[in-house]
Amino acid sequence: MAASSTVGDTMQPPREPLQRKSDALELLHSETTAWLATGDADGPHLVPLLFHHNGEVLTFATFANSRTVTNVAATARARAAIGHPYDVVMIDGTMKVIEPDAIDPAIADPFASLLRGGPDPRHASGFVYLQLTPTRLQAWRSFAELDDRTLMRSGQWLV
């Protein structure tokens, strides 16, 4: 998807909400990296992680002893940012830690295909999976879409 506005371009009119939802779902299907934000009393923590979206949840994997996992275990909350400033999807949601022996192969297999020869978390020690269940989803490509950017609230699509 091409960005609709860059420095020096004329701002494009806002997309209709149904089109933004369709574009957001396409971005979740086509992108493989998200910036995952968690936090604790010491402040925010932000890391880029590979993800797989199965249409319902976003699945990540990382080191079991990471600050991200510690934060998720304490708060069960996270925010993921996918895309770039002129075509972004922001997802807030509940997050849980899943041990490798408990992950559904229908989720773990497509995730493993993203790793480009890296260690499959199911077969490498020290990894866990994280699953983000969206409760709020926002998407925008330009300032013209900021007022109407929320497409999901309380886990329910608004469009």
Steps between C-alpha positions, in 0.01 A plus 500: 500500500634838408511776754232757432694800617863594536678829549419714200201292388145625503302341783267233368137492613426259784405144413161370602511294824425171321790563261731582793395175671572304182836674459587439867423129469710483183791666684467246784513223240793637298729645768713279724661748742333705771626735767369350824463732798460385860557681824557482871569738789842578349340621178427387147686229312493477119642223279465394136377142472382270224130419517242280335134603480252216460196726464432513873822537699854619437766250606856595589793308651786628712736403778322378812726712722445824304360820643211467253394166651543631854276797417236285332495257793438794734247701299359274225491810275690615194485725195623408154582745221515369144587694188649847477375851591305538173337156517483381858292253699511533880362211704440508874404178668534233759808284476587162640814292520481152346759230556632338181351160584154658533489693171258386231697370197256689274651818648857385564563360151429825310696693763801268455494569125578868575828420674717456187697214648503639853413279794144372516381604850342156544841335471735757654540545873422831663220619270130559561215616282293810563146538368335840466120503485390837361267713709554824304625547146579833339613560141592811305700620204474875541392778730164494323433156653604571859156606625343173385797266556344259753358200315472258794409570861454251786591221259209581266530642150323834466470456123 
